[in-house]
Amino acid sequence: TGSWTGTPTSFSFRWQRCDAGGANCVDIPGATSGTYVLDSADLGSTLRVAVTARNSVGEVTAVSAPTSVVS
């Protein structure tokens, strides 16, 4: 989940598949847990995760750097 200020009370995850340059990212259907198992559809792509932290004040999302190209 990373490091957060503001004492988050919950987190949600969206794994995204991006092109080889780490751009043009789209959500991977059903990939909403803290871990993701690679699929053959990931070959030639990079991946990143968007983590949303929530508390009583609101929510904020942070996005990881993309992985290396999946080979």
PQR file with spaces between the fields and no chain letter, atoms N, CA, C, O and H, PARSE charges and radii, in Angstrom:
ATOM       1  N    THR     1       0.813   -1.212    0.000 -0.4000 1.5000
ATOM       2  CA   THR     1       0.000    0.000    0.000 -0.0000 2.0000
ATOM       3  C    THR     1       0.845    1.260    0.000  0.5500 1.7000
ATOM       4  O    THR     1       0.337    2.330   -0.334 -0.5500 1.4000
ATOM       5  N    GLY     2       2.091    1.174    0.355 -0.4000 1.5000
ATOM       6  CA   GLY     2       2.959    2.342    0.368 -0.0000 2.0000
ATOM       7  C    GLY     2       2.856    3.115    1.665  0.5500 1.7000
ATOM       8  O    GLY     2       2.258    2.644    2.632 -0.5500 1.4000
ATOM       9  H    GLY     2       2.505    0.305    0.627  0.4000 1.0000
ATOM      10  N    SER     3       3.436    4.295    1.686 -0.4000 1.5000
ATOM      11  CA   SER     3       3.419    5.158    2.865 -0.0000 2.0000
ATOM      12  C    SER     3       2.459    6.316    2.626  0.5500 1.7000
ATOM      13  O    SER     3       2.499    6.963    1.580 -0.5500 1.4000
ATOM      14  H    SER     3       3.923    4.678    0.901  0.4000 1.0000
ATOM      15  N    TRP     4       1.598    6.570    3.604 -0.4000 1.5000
ATOM      16  CA   TRP     4       0.580    7.603    3.463 -0.0000 2.0000
ATOM      17  C    TRP     4       0.524    8.449    4.734  0.5500 1.7000
ATOM      18  O    TRP     4       0.868    7.976    5.817 -0.5500 1.4000
ATOM      19  H    TRP     4       1.565    6.044    4.454  0.4000 1.0000
ATOM      20  N    THR     5       0.098    9.678    4.597 -0.4000 1.5000
ATOM      21  CA   THR     5      -0.221   10.504    5.748 -0.0000 2.0000
ATOM      22  C    THR     5      -1.735   10.558    5.871  0.5500 1.7000
ATOM      23  O    THR     5      -2.446   10.188    4.936 -0.5500 1.4000
ATOM      24  H    THR     5      -0.182   10.062    3.717  0.4000 1.0000
ATOM      25  N    GLY     6      -2.232   11.010    7.002 -0.4000 1.5000
ATOM      26  CA   GLY     6      -3.677   11.142    7.157 -0.0000 2.0000
ATOM      27  C    GLY     6      -4.386    9.899    7.641  0.5500 1.7000
ATOM      28  O    GLY     6      -5.616    9.881    7.686 -0.5500 1.4000
ATOM      29  H    GLY     6      -1.655   11.311    7.762  0.4000 1.0000
ATOM      30  N    THR     7      -3.656    8.857    8.006 -0.4000 1.5000
ATOM      31  CA   THR     7      -4.202    7.629    8.571 -0.0000 2.0000
ATOM      32  C    THR     7      -5.324    7.028    7.720  0.5500 1.7000
ATOM      33  O    THR     7      -6.488    7.078    8.116 -0.5500 1.4000
ATOM      34  H    THR     7      -2.657    8.871    7.970  0.4000 1.0000
ATOM      35  N    PRO     8      -4.988    6.460    6.555 -0.5600 1.5000
ATOM      36  CA   PRO     8      -6.015    5.804    5.745  0.2800 2.0000
ATOM      37  C    PRO     8      -6.686    4.666    6.504  0.5500 1.7000
ATOM      38  O    PRO     8      -6.055    3.963    7.294 -0.5500 1.4000
ATOM      39  N    THR     9      -7.973    4.504    6.247 -0.4000 1.5000
ATOM      40  CA   THR     9      -8.729    3.422    6.870 -0.0000 2.0000
ATOM      41  C    THR     9      -9.020    2.283    5.894  0.5500 1.7000
ATOM      42  O    THR     9      -9.408    1.192    6.313 -0.5500 1.4000
ATOM      43  H    THR     9      -8.485    5.075    5.606  0.4000 1.0000
ATOM      44  N    SER    10      -8.835    2.529    4.590 -0.4000 1.5000
ATOM      45  CA   SER    10      -9.012    1.470    3.601 -0.0000 2.0000
ATOM      46  C    SER    10      -8.230    1.797    2.336  0.5500 1.7000
ATOM      47  O    SER    10      -7.893    2.951    2.072 -0.5500 1.4000
ATOM      48  H    SER    10      -8.520    3.415    4.249  0.4000 1.0000
ATOM      49  N    PHE    11      -7.953    0.760    1.570 -0.4000 1.5000
ATOM      50  CA   PHE    11      -7.227    0.889    0.315 -0.0000 2.0000
ATOM      51  C    PHE    11      -7.954    0.093   -0.762  0.5500 1.7000
ATOM      52  O    PHE    11      -8.595   -0.917   -0.468 -0.5500 1.4000
ATOM      53  H    PHE    11      -8.227   -0.177    1.785  0.4000 1.0000
ATOM      54  N    SER    12      -7.855    0.546   -2.001 -0.4000 1.5000
ATOM      55  CA   SER    12      -8.324   -0.243   -3.135 -0.0000 2.0000
ATOM      56  C    SER    12      -7.260   -0.193   -4.221  0.5500 1.7000
ATOM      57  O    SER    12      -6.430    0.716   -4.249 -0.5500 1.4000
ATOM      58  H    SER    12      -7.335    1.366   -2.239  0.4000 1.0000
ATOM      59  N    PHE    13      -7.289   -1.170   -5.110 -0.4000 1.5000
ATOM      60  CA   PHE    13      -6.235   -1.355   -6.102 -0.0000 2.0000
ATOM      61  C    PHE    13      -6.837   -1.513   -7.492  0.5500 1.7000
ATOM      62  O    PHE    13      -7.896   -2.118   -7.661 -0.5500 1.4000
ATOM      63  H    PHE    13      -7.963   -1.908   -5.087  0.4000 1.0000
ATOM      64  N    ARG    14      -6.139   -0.955   -8.490 -0.4000 1.5000
ATOM      65  CA   ARG    14      -6.492   -1.155   -9.901 -0.0000 2.0000
ATOM      66  C    ARG    14      -5.185   -1.387  -10.662  0.5500 1.7000
ATOM      67  O    ARG    14      -4.378   -0.472  -10.825 -0.5500 1.4000
ATOM      68  H    ARG    14      -5.279   -0.464   -8.353  0.4000 1.0000
ATOM      69  N    TRP    15      -4.992   -2.613  -11.122 -0.4000 1.5000
ATOM      70  CA   TRP    15      -3.815   -2.912  -11.934 -0.0000 2.0000
ATOM      71  C    TRP    15      -4.096   -2.485  -13.358  0.5500 1.7000
ATOM      72  O    TRP    15      -5.204   -2.651  -13.867 -0.5500 1.4000
ATOM      73  H    TRP    15      -5.647   -3.356  -10.990  0.4000 1.0000
ATOM      74  N    GLN    16      -3.064   -1.926  -14.003 -0.4000 1.5000
ATOM      75  CA   GLN    16      -3.222   -1.400  -15.350 -0.0000 2.0000
ATOM      76  C    GLN    16      -2.147   -1.952  -16.278  0.5500 1.7000
ATOM      77  O    GLN    16      -0.992   -2.123  -15.889 -0.5500 1.4000
ATOM      78  H    GLN    16      -2.164   -1.790  -13.589  0.4000 1.0000
ATOM      79  N    ARG    17      -2.555   -2.226  -17.511 -0.4000 1.5000
ATOM      80  CA   ARG    17      -1.628   -2.690  -18.550 -0.0000 2.0000
ATOM      81  C    ARG    17      -1.327   -1.475  -19.438  0.5500 1.7000
ATOM      82  O    ARG    17      -2.234   -0.774  -19.887 -0.5500 1.4000
ATOM      83  H    ARG    17      -3.494   -2.087  -17.827  0.4000 1.0000
ATOM      84  N    CYS    18      -0.029   -1.247  -19.679 -0.4000 1.5000
ATOM      85  CA   CYS    18       0.421   -0.092  -20.452 -0.0000 2.0000
ATOM      86  C    CYS    18       1.238   -0.571  -21.645  0.5500 1.7000
ATOM      87  O    CYS    18       1.652   -1.729  -21.700 -0.5500 1.4000
ATOM      88  H    CYS    18       0.708   -1.817  -19.315  0.4000 1.0000
ATOM      89  N    ASP    19       1.467    0.324  -22.595 -0.4000 1.5000
ATOM      90  CA   ASP    19       2.311   -0.054  -23.724 -0.0000 2.0000
ATOM      91  C    ASP    19       3.767   -0.197  -23.254  0.5500 1.7000
ATOM      92  O    ASP    19       4.074    0.047  -22.087 -0.5500 1.4000
ATOM      93  H    ASP    19       1.131    1.265  -22.550  0.4000 1.0000
ATOM      94  N    ALA    20       4.641   -0.587  -24.153 -0.4000 1.5000
ATOM      95  CA   ALA    20       6.037   -0.855  -23.794 -0.0000 2.0000
ATOM      96  C    ALA    20       6.750    0.376  -23.253  0.5500 1.7000
ATOM      97  O    ALA    20       7.743    0.247  -22.537 -0.5500 1.4000
ATOM      98  H    ALA    20       4.392   -0.785  -25.101  0.4000 1.0000
ATOM      99  N    GLY    21       6.264    1.555  -23.579 -0.4000 1.5000
ATOM     100  CA   GLY    21       6.867    2.786  -23.074 -0.0000 2.0000
ATOM     101  C    GLY    21       6.278    3.259  -21.756  0.5500 1.7000
ATOM     102  O    GLY    21       6.689    4.292  -21.228 -0.5500 1.4000
ATOM     103  H    GLY    21       5.457    1.660  -24.160  0.4000 1.0000
ATOM     104  N    GLY    22       5.319    2.514  -21.221 -0.4000 1.5000
ATOM     105  CA   GLY    22       4.696    2.871  -19.952 -0.0000 2.0000
ATOM     106  C    GLY    22       3.556    3.867  -20.074  0.5500 1.7000
ATOM     107  O    GLY    22       3.137    4.450  -19.074 -0.5500 1.4000
ATOM     108  H    GLY    22       4.985    1.675  -21.651  0.4000 1.0000
ATOM     109  N    ALA    23       3.045    4.074  -21.289 -0.4000 1.5000
ATOM     110  CA   ALA    23       1.942    5.012  -21.522 -0.0000 2.0000
ATOM     111  C    ALA    23       0.708    4.250  -22.006  0.5500 1.7000
ATOM     112  O    ALA    23       0.735    3.028  -22.146 -0.5500 1.4000
ATOM     113  H    ALA    23       3.386    3.601  -22.101  0.4000 1.0000
ATOM     114  N    ASN    24      -0.365    4.986  -22.255 -0.4000 1.5000
ATOM     115  CA   ASN    24      -1.615    4.410  -22.772 -0.0000 2.0000
ATOM     116  C    ASN    24      -2.111    3.257  -21.894  0.5500 1.7000
ATOM     117  O    ASN    24      -2.419    2.176  -22.395 -0.5500 1.4000
ATOM     118  H    ASN    24      -0.387    5.979  -22.141  0.4000 1.0000
ATOM     119  N    CYS    25      -2.183    3.496  -20.597 -0.4000 1.5000
ATOM     120  CA   CYS    25      -2.553    2.462  -19.631 -0.0000 2.0000
ATOM     121  C    CYS    25      -4.066    2.302  -19.551  0.5500 1.7000
ATOM     122  O    CYS    25      -4.813    3.278  -19.615 -0.5500 1.4000
ATOM     123  H    CYS    25      -1.933    4.375  -20.190  0.4000 1.0000
ATOM     124  N    VAL    26      -4.501    1.060  -19.410 -0.4000 1.5000
ATOM     125  CA   VAL    26      -5.917    0.744  -19.224 -0.0000 2.0000
ATOM     126  C    VAL    26      -6.054   -0.243  -18.066  0.5500 1.7000
ATOM     127  O    VAL    26      -5.177   -1.078  -17.845 -0.5500 1.4000
ATOM     128  H    VAL    26      -3.894    0.267  -19.357  0.4000 1.0000
ATOM     129  N    ASP    27      -7.150   -0.140  -17.339 -0.4000 1.5000
ATOM     130  CA   ASP    27      -7.405   -1.065  -16.241 -0.0000 2.0000
ATOM     131  C    ASP    27      -7.524   -2.490  -16.762  0.5500 1.7000
ATOM     132  O    ASP    27      -8.094   -2.721  -17.829 -0.5500 1.4000
ATOM     133  H    ASP    27      -7.863    0.539  -17.519  0.4000 1.0000
ATOM     134  N    ILE    28      -6.989   -3.439  -16.013 -0.4000 1.5000
ATOM     135  CA   ILE    28      -7.115   -4.858  -16.335 -0.0000 2.0000
ATOM     136  C    ILE    28      -8.380   -5.358  -15.646  0.5500 1.7000
ATOM     137  O    ILE    28      -8.466   -5.312  -14.419 -0.5500 1.4000
ATOM     138  H    ILE    28      -6.527   -3.251  -15.147  0.4000 1.0000
ATOM     139  N    PRO    29      -9.360   -5.832  -16.407 -0.5600 1.5000
ATOM     140  CA   PRO    29     -10.622   -6.269  -15.789  0.2800 2.0000
ATOM     141  C    PRO    29     -10.395   -7.301  -14.688  0.5500 1.7000
ATOM     142  O    PRO    29      -9.699   -8.296  -14.895 -0.5500 1.4000
ATOM     143  N    GLY    30     -10.979   -7.062  -13.532 -0.4000 1.5000
ATOM     144  CA   GLY    30     -10.916   -7.996  -12.417 -0.0000 2.0000
ATOM     145  C    GLY    30      -9.643   -7.923  -11.591  0.5500 1.7000
ATOM     146  O    GLY    30      -9.542   -8.606  -10.572 -0.5500 1.4000
ATOM     147  H    GLY    30     -11.544   -6.254  -13.364  0.4000 1.0000
ATOM     148  N    ALA    31      -8.673   -7.121  -11.995 -0.4000 1.5000
ATOM     149  CA   ALA    31      -7.390   -7.044  -11.277 -0.0000 2.0000
ATOM     150  C    ALA    31      -7.469   -5.937  -10.224  0.5500 1.7000
ATOM     151  O    ALA    31      -7.006   -4.817  -10.439 -0.5500 1.4000
ATOM     152  H    ALA    31      -8.755   -6.567  -12.823  0.4000 1.0000
ATOM     153  N    THR    32      -8.070   -6.282   -9.079 -0.4000 1.5000
ATOM     154  CA   THR    32      -8.351   -5.284   -8.047 -0.0000 2.0000
ATOM     155  C    THR    32      -7.865   -5.694   -6.662  0.5500 1.7000
ATOM     156  O    THR    32      -8.359   -5.184   -5.656 -0.5500 1.4000
ATOM     157  H    THR    32      -8.446   -7.191   -8.904  0.4000 1.0000
ATOM     158  N    SER    33      -6.905   -6.606   -6.602 -0.4000 1.5000
ATOM     159  CA   SER    33      -6.362   -6.995   -5.294 -0.0000 2.0000
ATOM     160  C    SER    33      -4.953   -6.418   -5.153  0.5500 1.7000
ATOM     161  O    SER    33      -4.435   -5.787   -6.074 -0.5500 1.4000
ATOM     162  H    SER    33      -6.504   -7.020   -7.419  0.4000 1.0000
ATOM     163  N    GLY    34      -4.355   -6.636   -4.014 -0.4000 1.5000
ATOM     164  CA   GLY    34      -3.028   -6.102   -3.746 -0.0000 2.0000
ATOM     165  C    GLY    34      -1.918   -6.776   -4.524  0.5500 1.7000
ATOM     166  O    GLY    34      -0.797   -6.268   -4.569 -0.5500 1.4000
ATOM     167  H    GLY    34      -4.776   -7.148   -3.266  0.4000 1.0000
ATOM     168  N    THR    35      -2.212   -7.912   -5.138 -0.4000 1.5000
ATOM     169  CA   THR    35      -1.229   -8.621   -5.963 -0.0000 2.0000
ATOM     170  C    THR    35      -1.855   -8.929   -7.315  0.5500 1.7000
ATOM     171  O    THR    35      -3.077   -8.948   -7.460 -0.5500 1.4000
ATOM     172  H    THR    35      -3.122   -8.324   -5.101  0.4000 1.0000
ATOM     173  N    TYR    36      -1.004   -9.166   -8.294 -0.4000 1.5000
ATOM     174  CA   TYR    36      -1.473   -9.495   -9.642 -0.0000 2.0000
ATOM     175  C    TYR    36      -0.577  -10.582  -10.212  0.5500 1.7000
ATOM     176  O    TYR    36       0.647  -10.484  -10.132 -0.5500 1.4000
ATOM     177  H    TYR    36      -0.011   -9.150   -8.176  0.4000 1.0000
ATOM     178  N    VAL    37      -1.179  -11.617  -10.787 -0.4000 1.5000
ATOM     179  CA   VAL    37      -0.448  -12.705  -11.432 -0.0000 2.0000
ATOM     180  C    VAL    37      -0.422  -12.431  -12.932  0.5500 1.7000
ATOM     181  O    VAL    37      -1.462  -12.206  -13.551 -0.5500 1.4000
ATOM     182  H    VAL    37      -2.173  -11.696  -10.852  0.4000 1.0000
ATOM     183  N    LEU    38       0.769  -12.453  -13.503 -0.4000 1.5000
ATOM     184  CA   LEU    38       0.908  -12.167  -14.929 -0.0000 2.0000
ATOM     185  C    LEU    38       0.092  -13.119  -15.786  0.5500 1.7000
ATOM     186  O    LEU    38      -0.119  -14.279  -15.432 -0.5500 1.4000
ATOM     187  H    LEU    38       1.614  -12.635  -13.001  0.4000 1.0000
ATOM     188  N    ASP    39      -0.363  -12.605  -16.919 -0.4000 1.5000
ATOM     189  CA   ASP    39      -1.171  -13.347  -17.876 -0.0000 2.0000
ATOM     190  C    ASP    39      -0.478  -13.233  -19.240  0.5500 1.7000
ATOM     191  O    ASP    39       0.316  -12.316  -19.451 -0.5500 1.4000
ATOM     192  H    ASP    39      -0.192  -11.662  -17.207  0.4000 1.0000
ATOM     193  N    SER    40      -0.766  -14.143  -20.155 -0.4000 1.5000
ATOM     194  CA   SER    40      -0.144  -14.080  -21.480 -0.0000 2.0000
ATOM     195  C    SER    40      -0.476  -12.762  -22.193  0.5500 1.7000
ATOM     196  O    SER    40       0.295  -12.322  -23.046 -0.5500 1.4000
ATOM     197  H    SER    40      -1.411  -14.888  -19.984  0.4000 1.0000
ATOM     198  N    ALA    41      -1.588  -12.136  -21.866 -0.4000 1.5000
ATOM     199  CA   ALA    41      -1.959  -10.845  -22.467 -0.0000 2.0000
ATOM     200  C    ALA    41      -0.992   -9.734  -22.070  0.5500 1.7000
ATOM     201  O    ALA    41      -0.968   -8.680  -22.706 -0.5500 1.4000
ATOM     202  H    ALA    41      -2.214  -12.493  -21.173  0.4000 1.0000
ATOM     203  N    ASP    42      -0.194   -9.958  -21.023 -0.4000 1.5000
ATOM     204  CA   ASP    42       0.742   -8.947  -20.547 -0.0000 2.0000
ATOM     205  C    ASP    42       2.052   -8.908  -21.334  0.5500 1.7000
ATOM     206  O    ASP    42       2.819   -7.954  -21.208 -0.5500 1.4000
ATOM     207  H    ASP    42      -0.214  -10.814  -20.507  0.4000 1.0000
ATOM     208  N    LEU    43       2.313   -9.935  -22.144 -0.4000 1.5000
ATOM     209  CA   LEU    43       3.569   -9.993  -22.903 -0.0000 2.0000
ATOM     210  C    LEU    43       3.747   -8.744  -23.760  0.5500 1.7000
ATOM     211  O    LEU    43       2.834   -8.345  -24.482 -0.5500 1.4000
ATOM     212  H    LEU    43       1.690  -10.710  -22.246  0.4000 1.0000
ATOM     213  N    GLY    44       4.922   -8.131  -23.678 -0.4000 1.5000
ATOM     214  CA   GLY    44       5.230   -6.949  -24.463 -0.0000 2.0000
ATOM     215  C    GLY    44       4.719   -5.655  -23.860  0.5500 1.7000
ATOM     216  O    GLY    44       4.935   -4.579  -24.417 -0.5500 1.4000
ATOM     217  H    GLY    44       5.664   -8.456  -23.091  0.4000 1.0000
ATOM     218  N    SER    45       4.042   -5.754  -22.725 -0.4000 1.5000
ATOM     219  CA   SER    45       3.482   -4.579  -22.058 -0.0000 2.0000
ATOM     220  C    SER    45       4.249   -4.276  -20.780  0.5500 1.7000
ATOM     221  O    SER    45       5.086   -5.066  -20.343 -0.5500 1.4000
ATOM     222  H    SER    45       3.867   -6.628  -22.272  0.4000 1.0000
ATOM     223  N    THR    46       3.960   -3.137  -20.191 -0.4000 1.5000
ATOM     224  CA   THR    46       4.398   -2.827  -18.839 -0.0000 2.0000
ATOM     225  C    THR    46       3.151   -2.795  -17.965  0.5500 1.7000
ATOM     226  O    THR    46       2.034   -2.682  -18.469 -0.5500 1.4000
ATOM     227  H    THR    46       3.280   -2.495  -20.546  0.4000 1.0000
ATOM     228  N    LEU    47       3.346   -2.893  -16.660 -0.4000 1.5000
ATOM     229  CA   LEU    47       2.220   -2.877  -15.719 -0.0000 2.0000
ATOM     230  C    LEU    47       2.460   -1.814  -14.666  0.5500 1.7000
ATOM     231  O    LEU    47       3.601   -1.456  -14.373 -0.5500 1.4000
ATOM     232  H    LEU    47       4.253   -2.984  -16.250  0.4000 1.0000
ATOM     233  N    ARG    48       1.382   -1.317  -14.105 -0.4000 1.5000
ATOM     234  CA   ARG    48       1.471   -0.417  -12.958 -0.0000 2.0000
ATOM     235  C    ARG    48       0.222   -0.636  -12.120  0.5500 1.7000
ATOM     236  O    ARG    48      -0.752   -1.237  -12.573 -0.5500 1.4000
ATOM     237  H    ARG    48       0.456   -1.608  -14.343  0.4000 1.0000
ATOM     238  N    VAL    49       0.269   -0.141  -10.897 -0.4000 1.5000
ATOM     239  CA   VAL    49      -0.886   -0.265  -10.011 -0.0000 2.0000
ATOM     240  C    VAL    49      -1.267    1.114   -9.493  0.5500 1.7000
ATOM     241  O    VAL    49      -0.410    1.920   -9.132 -0.5500 1.4000
ATOM     242  H    VAL    49       1.060    0.347  -10.529  0.4000 1.0000
ATOM     243  N    ALA    50      -2.560    1.365   -9.465 -0.4000 1.5000
ATOM     244  CA   ALA    50      -3.102    2.589   -8.874 -0.0000 2.0000
ATOM     245  C    ALA    50      -3.699    2.197   -7.523  0.5500 1.7000
ATOM     246  O    ALA    50      -4.585    1.345   -7.452 -0.5500 1.4000
ATOM     247  H    ALA    50      -3.257    0.710   -9.758  0.4000 1.0000
ATOM     248  N    VAL    51      -3.210    2.824   -6.455 -0.4000 1.5000
ATOM     249  CA   VAL    51      -3.678    2.538   -5.096 -0.0000 2.0000
ATOM     250  C    VAL    51      -4.449    3.755   -4.598  0.5500 1.7000
ATOM     251  O    VAL    51      -3.934    4.873   -4.610 -0.5500 1.4000
ATOM     252  H    VAL    51      -2.491    3.517   -6.512  0.4000 1.0000
ATOM     253  N    THR    52      -5.677    3.533   -4.164 -0.4000 1.5000
ATOM     254  CA   THR    52      -6.490    4.607   -3.606 -0.0000 2.0000
ATOM     255  C    THR    52      -6.601    4.397   -2.107  0.5500 1.7000
ATOM     256  O    THR    52      -7.021    3.335   -1.647 -0.5500 1.4000
ATOM     257  H    THR    52      -6.095    2.625   -4.154  0.4000 1.0000
ATOM     258  N    ALA    53      -6.221    5.419   -1.347 -0.4000 1.5000
ATOM     259  CA   ALA    53      -6.317    5.396    0.118 -0.0000 2.0000
ATOM     260  C    ALA    53      -7.502    6.269    0.519  0.5500 1.7000
ATOM     261  O    ALA    53      -7.708    7.352   -0.028 -0.5500 1.4000
ATOM     262  H    ALA    53      -5.879    6.281   -1.720  0.4000 1.0000
ATOM     263  N    ARG    54      -8.282    5.774    1.491 -0.4000 1.5000
ATOM     264  CA   ARG    54      -9.454    6.508    1.946 -0.0000 2.0000
ATOM     265  C    ARG    54      -9.431    6.670    3.463  0.5500 1.7000
ATOM     266  O    ARG    54      -8.923    5.815    4.190 -0.5500 1.4000
ATOM     267  H    ARG    54      -8.115    4.894    1.936  0.4000 1.0000
ATOM     268  N    ASN    55     -10.002    7.807    3.929 -0.4000 1.5000
ATOM     269  CA   ASN    55     -10.280    8.007    5.345 -0.0000 2.0000
ATOM     270  C    ASN    55     -11.525    8.889    5.446  0.5500 1.7000
ATOM     271  O    ASN    55     -12.184    9.142    4.437 -0.5500 1.4000
ATOM     272  H    ASN    55     -10.414    8.501    3.339  0.4000 1.0000
ATOM     273  N    SER    56     -11.849    9.354    6.637 -0.4000 1.5000
ATOM     274  CA   SER    56     -13.087   10.114    6.835 -0.0000 2.0000
ATOM     275  C    SER    56     -13.079   11.464    6.120  0.5500 1.7000
ATOM     276  O    SER    56     -14.139   12.059    5.925 -0.5500 1.4000
ATOM     277  H    SER    56     -11.313    9.149    7.456  0.4000 1.0000
ATOM     278  N    VAL    57     -11.910   11.954    5.728 -0.4000 1.5000
ATOM     279  CA   VAL    57     -11.806   13.252    5.060 -0.0000 2.0000
ATOM     280  C    VAL    57     -11.988   13.120    3.547  0.5500 1.7000
ATOM     281  O    VAL    57     -12.485   14.043    2.901 -0.5500 1.4000
ATOM     282  H    VAL    57     -11.049   11.470    5.886  0.4000 1.0000
ATOM     283  N    GLY    58     -11.591   11.988    2.983 -0.4000 1.5000
ATOM     284  CA   GLY    58     -11.692   11.800    1.539 -0.0000 2.0000
ATOM     285  C    GLY    58     -10.806   10.684    1.052  0.5500 1.7000
ATOM     286  O    GLY    58     -10.510    9.737    1.780 -0.5500 1.4000
ATOM     287  H    GLY    58     -11.187   11.239    3.508  0.4000 1.0000
ATOM     288  N    GLU    59     -10.383   10.808   -0.196 -0.4000 1.5000
ATOM     289  CA   GLU    59      -9.537    9.784   -0.798 -0.0000 2.0000
ATOM     290  C    GLU    59      -8.527   10.426   -1.732  0.5500 1.7000
ATOM     291  O    GLU    59      -8.726   11.531   -2.237 -0.5500 1.4000
ATOM     292  H    GLU    59     -10.623   11.577   -0.788  0.4000 1.0000
ATOM     293  N    VAL    60      -7.433    9.699   -1.946 -0.4000 1.5000
ATOM     294  CA   VAL    60      -6.399   10.127   -2.882 -0.0000 2.0000
ATOM     295  C    VAL    60      -5.803    8.879   -3.524  0.5500 1.7000
ATOM     296  O    VAL    60      -5.702    7.829   -2.889 -0.5500 1.4000
ATOM     297  H    VAL    60      -7.271    8.801   -1.536  0.4000 1.0000
ATOM     298  N    THR    61      -5.408    9.006   -4.804 -0.4000 1.5000
ATOM     299  CA   THR    61      -4.853    7.875   -5.546 -0.0000 2.0000
ATOM     300  C    THR    61      -3.412    8.163   -5.923  0.5500 1.7000
ATOM     301  O    THR    61      -3.079    9.262   -6.366 -0.5500 1.4000
ATOM     302  H    THR    61      -5.491    9.859   -5.320  0.4000 1.0000
ATOM     303  N    ALA    62      -2.557    7.159   -5.742 -0.4000 1.5000
ATOM     304  CA   ALA    62      -1.163    7.224   -6.175 -0.0000 2.0000
ATOM     305  C    ALA    62      -0.942    6.097   -7.187  0.5500 1.7000
ATOM     306  O    ALA    62      -1.497    5.008   -7.039 -0.5500 1.4000
ATOM     307  H    ALA    62      -2.827    6.266   -5.382  0.4000 1.0000
ATOM     308  N    VAL    63      -0.141    6.359   -8.200 -0.4000 1.5000
ATOM     309  CA   VAL    63       0.126    5.382   -9.254 -0.0000 2.0000
ATOM     310  C    VAL    63       1.609    5.021   -9.225  0.5500 1.7000
ATOM     311  O    VAL    63       2.466    5.903   -9.161 -0.5500 1.4000
ATOM     312  H    VAL    63       0.310    7.243   -8.320  0.4000 1.0000
ATOM     313  N    SER    64       1.908    3.730   -9.272 -0.4000 1.5000
ATOM     314  CA   SER    64       3.296    3.277   -9.269 -0.0000 2.0000
ATOM     315  C    SER    64       3.974    3.592  -10.589  0.5500 1.7000
ATOM     316  O    SER    64       3.318    3.895  -11.586 -0.5500 1.4000
ATOM     317  H    SER    64       1.212    3.014   -9.323  0.4000 1.0000
ATOM     318  N    ALA    65       5.286    3.516  -10.580 -0.4000 1.5000
ATOM     319  CA   ALA    65       6.051    3.559  -11.830 -0.0000 2.0000
ATOM     320  C    ALA    65       5.773    2.265  -12.588  0.5500 1.7000
ATOM     321  O    ALA    65       5.485    1.243  -11.965 -0.5500 1.4000
ATOM     322  H    ALA    65       5.818    3.270   -9.770  0.4000 1.0000
ATOM     323  N    PRO    66       5.853    2.286  -13.910 -0.5600 1.5000
ATOM     324  CA   PRO    66       5.615    1.048  -14.662  0.2800 2.0000
ATOM     325  C    PRO    66       6.752    0.053  -14.461  0.5500 1.7000
ATOM     326  O    PRO    66       7.889    0.427  -14.173 -0.5500 1.4000
ATOM     327  N    THR    67       6.418   -1.211  -14.619 -0.4000 1.5000
ATOM     328  CA   THR    67       7.413   -2.276  -14.557 -0.0000 2.0000
ATOM     329  C    THR    67       8.263   -2.245  -15.832  0.5500 1.7000
ATOM     330  O    THR    67       8.014   -1.452  -16.740 -0.5500 1.4000
ATOM     331  H    THR    67       5.494   -1.515  -14.853  0.4000 1.0000
ATOM     332  N    SER    68       9.242   -3.098  -15.879 -0.4000 1.5000
ATOM     333  CA   SER    68       9.942   -3.362  -17.133 -0.0000 2.0000
ATOM     334  C    SER    68       8.970   -4.072  -18.067  0.5500 1.7000
ATOM     335  O    SER    68       7.934   -4.574  -17.630 -0.5500 1.4000
ATOM     336  H    SER    68       9.444   -3.742  -15.141  0.4000 1.0000
ATOM     337  N    VAL    69       9.301   -4.112  -19.329 -0.4000 1.5000
ATOM     338  CA   VAL    69       8.455   -4.800  -20.310 -0.0000 2.0000
ATOM     339  C    VAL    69       8.398   -6.274  -19.950  0.5500 1.7000
ATOM     340  O    VAL    69       9.429   -6.901  -19.703 -0.5500 1.4000
ATOM     341  H    VAL    69      10.142   -3.704  -19.684  0.4000 1.0000
ATOM     342  N    VAL    70       7.188   -6.828  -19.920 -0.4000 1.5000
ATOM     343  CA   VAL    70       6.987   -8.241  -19.611 -0.0000 2.0000
ATOM     344  C    VAL    70       7.423   -9.067  -20.815  0.5500 1.7000
ATOM     345  O    VAL    70       6.960   -8.852  -21.935 -0.5500 1.4000
ATOM     346  H    VAL    70       6.351   -6.319  -20.120  0.4000 1.0000
ATOM     347  N    SER    71       8.333  -10.026  -20.562 -0.4000 1.5000
ATOM     348  CA   SER    71       8.816  -10.870  -21.670 -0.0000 2.0000
ATOM     349  C    SER    71       8.590  -12.334  -21.389  0.5500 1.7000
ATOM     350  O    SER    71       8.935  -13.181  -22.212 -0.5500 1.4000
ATOM     351  H    SER    71       8.710  -10.201  -19.653  0.4000 1.0000
